[in-house]
Amino acid sequence: MPLEEAAGLTAADVVRERFSALPADATVAQVREWFAASSHRRVAIFTDNGRYAGSLARDDLAGELESSRLATELASRDAAVAPETPAHTAHEMATNTPALRVAVVDHEGILIGVVGVTDDLAAFCGQQLAPR
């Protein structure tokens, strides 16, 4: 969906609900393997019983890291928005991350989905309008 068509919409309206989440107890080695399985993967999102536990961009795992370390120890919880956040704000936040993705998390901490932005920053990727 082009950004200009998202005027008046919220993050919940442009969320991508189909995505892969990793368990919060995934190790650095496991996440590196997960990224290596597909060059299209930009962000690892972690959950603990459905609750958002943080996210990591591929580059966050560069360098020498203990392979058995929990990846969530390195993860950020900052790249997240509430469902009622305006879509343009979610777009802005996503474009400020290397992964061009931001998690959508409800007020109870439950991960709802991901807002993704295309490489040219002009549209939401993989977006399907959520039912109202």
N, C-alpha and C positions, 0 to 999 in steps of 0.2 A: 504494500500500500504506500503510495507516495506520501511524503510528509504533509503536503498541503491538503490532502484528503482526510487527515487525522485531526483537523481543527475541531475542538469541542469534545474529543474522545479522551478516554482515560487509559491508563496502563492496562487495566483489565480488559478494555476493548481491543487492544492490539497485542495482547499476550499470545505467545506461542506456548501451547499446553503440551505439545509433544516434544520432549527433549530427554536427554539421558542425565540422570542424577547418580552420583556416586555416594556410597555410604560414608558417614562421618569418620569411620575408623579405617579408611583407605590410607595406605602408606604412600610415600613419595614414589617408590618403585612401581606400585600398582597404578598410580595416576600417570606416571611417565609411559607405562605400557598402554594405558587407555588412550592417551594422546597419540602415541605412535601408530595405533590401529587405524587412524584416519587423519589425513592432513586437513580435513575440513573442520575439525574440532578446534574451537577457539577458547573455550572456557570449561573448566571442571566445576560443577556445582555439587555441593555436598549437602546431604540431608541426614537427619537423625530422627527416625520414625516420622518422616514427613515434614519435620521442622527444618527450616533453612539453617545450615551450619557454616556457610561461607562459600567463597568461590576463589578460584585461582586461574589466571591466564597461563597459557603454555609457557611463556617466558619467565613466569614466577618460579619455575622449576629448573631454570638454567643454572649451571655451575655445580659446584661440589656440595651435595646435600646427603645426609645419611639416608640411605634407601629405606630403612625401616621406620623412619620418623613419620608420625602422623601428618598427612598433608594439611589437615585442618589447622595445625599449628602455624602454618604459613599463610593460611587463607584469610581473605578480607571479608568482613560482613558489611562493608560500606557500599558495595555495588548492588544495592537493593532499593526498591521503591514499594510503596503501598499501592493496592489496586486502584484507589481513587486518585492517584497522582495523575495530573494531566499528561497525555501522551507526549506532548512536545517536551515536557520536563524529563520524562523517561528517555526520550530520544537524546536529549542533551547529556544526560548522565551516561548513557551507553557510549556516546561518541567520546567521552572523556576516559574510557577504559580501553586498554589495548585489545580486548576481545570484542569490542562493539556490542556487548551484551550486558544486561542488567536483570537481576532476579526480581520477580514480583512476589512479595511476601505479605500475607495478611497480618492483622494486628495480634494474632495469636502465635505468629512466627511460622505459620504453615506456608511452604513454598507452593505457589499457584502456577507459576510458569516463568518464562523468560521473554523479555523484550529484546529483540535483535535488530540491528541496523545494517543495511547493505554497505558494501565497501565504499560506494560513492557517497555515502551519508545522506542520500536523498529519499530513502524509503525504509519502512520496517520490513524485515525479511521474514519469510515463512509465516506471515501474519494471516490469521483468519479471524474475522470479526466474531467476537464472543457473543453469545446470546445475552440479551438484556433482561 
